[in-house]
Structure formats: structure tokens, C-alpha cells
């Protein structure tokens, strides 16, 4: 005898089989999503660490000397830059080198020198800054302050300024490790 299977008999096992298949597929997709999220979190942490490293390196000097500059070593490039800018030697009122100071917890020290120029035009000051901060000089401009000259101003000297420029130079000076007691 041929038996006819009623739709009721096979519907329930097929539905259960479908539900089990869906549950297994969902579990597999969930596991993949969890793994992807863990991978993304690890990548994010790695990016954060790299960004912090970049941020810490950004504040470090790009060029450094091995010894601090002497007064004469400051004067040479400053006087050459002044000549290049069209300034007379008498217009350099002072060159005041400062003692190097350590940059936070780095192996670098920053040495600054204050330069005061008198009766300079703005284009001369810009040319001076451009010449003195050229890569060959290994100097940077840390600050610039402009003021009107202290001498009596006349109509022809209305465009003349006193410029105070703070230049900086970096010295590679690794910290000596302190002995453990």
C-alpha cells in the first residue's frame, strides 16, 4: 500500500529544520560580528597609540646639534641674515643667548637667543627671519615682537620698527640615567 504523507506530518519537521538552520546561521553571523568588533577595537587602540606617538614626536625638534651654541656661534648666522636683509650692523642692538633648558622629559634641550633690531622695515624683518631660519642655520623663530622705535619718529621713519626676535636652537643631550640605590 502506498501511504500518502499528510502535509501536517512533514510541515513540523521542516519548520524545525528551518528554525535550527536560521539559528545556526545567526549564531555564525553573530560570532563573525563579535570577531570583527574585537578586531576593530584592537585596530582602534593601535591607531590611538600611533596618534599619541605622532603627537609626542610633533613637539620634538626636527634638527638638533650635539653641543650648545656659544655667543659667537649665534652672532655669525644672525649677522649674515641681517646683511642679507639689508640691515646695517649698527641696527643689531643686541644678541642675548640664553642657557639651554630641557624640553620636558625628552633628550633635547632648547637654547634661545633674543635679537633686537632697530629701525627696520617690515620687509627687512621678514627677510631677516627667512634668512636666519633657513635649514642650513638650524635655527627657528620662537617669537617676534614689534614696537615703534624709541627715538623720535619723523615722517620718513614712520615705517621703521624695533623688532625683538627670540630664536631657538635644539641640542641633543640625552639624560643620564640615575643609578638605582
C-alpha positions in Angstrom: 0.0 0.0 0.0 1.1 3.4 -0.8 1.0 5.7 2.0 0.4 9.3 1.5 2.2 11.6 3.9 0.0 14.3 5.0 1.3 17.9 4.9 0.8 18.1 8.7 3.4 15.3 9.2 6.2 16.9 7.3 5.4 20.6 8.0 6.5 20.5 11.6 10.0 18.8 11.0 10.6 21.2 8.0 9.8 24.2 10.2 12.0 22.9 13.0 14.8 22.3 10.5 14.4 25.8 9.1 14.5 27.3 12.6 17.6 25.3 13.5 19.3 26.4 10.2 18.3 30.1 10.9 19.6 29.8 14.5 22.9 28.3 13.4 23.3 30.9 10.6 22.5 33.7 13.1 25.0 32.3 15.6 27.7 32.1 12.9 27.0 35.7 11.8 27.0 36.8 15.5 30.3 35.2 16.1 31.7 36.9 12.9 30.4 40.2 14.1 31.9 39.8 17.6 35.3 38.9 16.0 35.0 41.9 13.7 34.2 44.2 16.6 37.2 42.8 18.6 39.5 43.3 15.5 38.1 46.9 15.1 38.7 47.6 18.8 42.3 46.4 18.5 42.8 48.5 15.4 41.4 51.5 17.2 43.7 51.0 20.1 46.6 50.7 17.7 45.6 53.9 16.0 45.2 55.7 19.3 48.8 54.6 20.3 50.2 55.7 16.9 48.4 59.0 17.2 49.8 59.5 20.7 53.3 58.7 19.4 52.9 61.2 16.5 51.7 63.8 19.0 54.7 63.3 21.2 57.1 63.4 18.3 55.5 66.5 16.8 56.8 68.6 19.8 60.3 67.2 19.4 62.8 69.2 17.3 63.4 68.1 13.7 67.1 69.2 13.7 69.4 69.3 16.7 73.1 70.0 17.3 75.2 68.0 19.7 76.5 71.0 21.7 75.0 74.3 22.7 75.9 77.3 20.7 78.4 79.9 22.0 77.8 83.6 21.7 80.0 83.7 18.6 78.1 80.8 17.0 74.9 82.8 17.5 76.4 86.0 16.1 77.6 84.6 12.8 74.3 83.5 11.3 72.4 86.5 12.8 74.8 89.0 11.3 74.8 87.2 8.0 71.0 87.2 7.9 70.9 90.9 8.8 73.3 91.6 5.9 71.1 89.5 3.6 68.0 91.5 4.8 69.7 94.8 4.0 70.3 95.8 7.7 73.4 97.6 8.8 75.5 96.1 11.6 74.6 99.0 13.9 70.9 98.1 13.5 71.5 94.9 15.6 71.1 96.3 19.1 71.7 93.1 21.0 72.2 89.3 20.7 71.5 87.7 24.1 72.0 83.9 24.1 70.3 82.1 27.0 71.3 78.9 28.7 69.8 75.7 27.3 66.9 74.2 29.1 65.5 70.7 28.9 62.3 70.1 26.9 60.0 68.2 29.3 61.0 64.5 29.5 62.9 64.4 26.2 66.5 64.0 25.3 66.5 67.6 23.9 67.4 71.0 25.3 66.2 74.2 23.8 68.6 77.2 23.6 67.2 80.6 22.8 68.7 83.9 21.9 67.0 87.3 21.9 67.9 89.5 19.0 66.8 93.2 18.9 66.8 95.0 15.6 66.4 98.8 15.4 64.9 100.9 12.7 63.9 98.0 10.4 61.1 98.0 7.9 58.6 95.1 7.9 60.1 93.7 4.7 63.6 93.7 6.2 62.3 91.9 9.3 60.7 89.3 7.1 63.8 88.8 5.0 65.9 88.6 8.2 63.6 85.9 9.6 63.6 84.0 6.4 67.4 84.0 6.2 68.1 83.2 9.8 65.6 80.3 9.9 66.9 78.6 6.7 67.5 74.9 7.2 71.3 75.4 7.0 71.3 77.6 10.1 69.3 75.1 12.2 67.5 78.0 13.9 63.9 78.7 14.4 61.9 81.8 15.3 60.1 81.3 18.6 58.6 84.8 18.9 58.5 88.2 17.3 57.6 91.5 18.9 57.4 94.7 17.0 57.4 98.2 18.6 57.8 101.7 17.4 61.4 102.9 17.7 62.2 104.8 21.0 64.0 107.6 19.1 61.9 110.5 17.9 59.8 109.4 14.9 59.8 111.6 11.8 57.6 111.4 8.7 60.2 109.4 6.8 60.8 107.0 9.7 57.1 106.2 10.2 57.6 102.7 8.7 60.5 101.8 10.8 60.2 99.4 13.7 62.1 97.9 16.6 61.9 94.1 16.3 62.6 91.7 19.1 63.0 88.2 17.8 63.5 85.1 20.0 65.4 82.5 18.1 65.8 78.9 19.2 68.1 76.0 18.6 67.8 72.5 19.8 70.6 70.4 21.4 70.5 66.6 21.5 71.5 66.0 25.1 70.4 62.5 26.4 69.6 62.4 30.0 72.0 60.5 32.1 70.3 57.5 33.9 70.3 57.9 37.6 71.9 55.0 39.4 69.4 52.8 41.4 70.3 52.5 45.0 
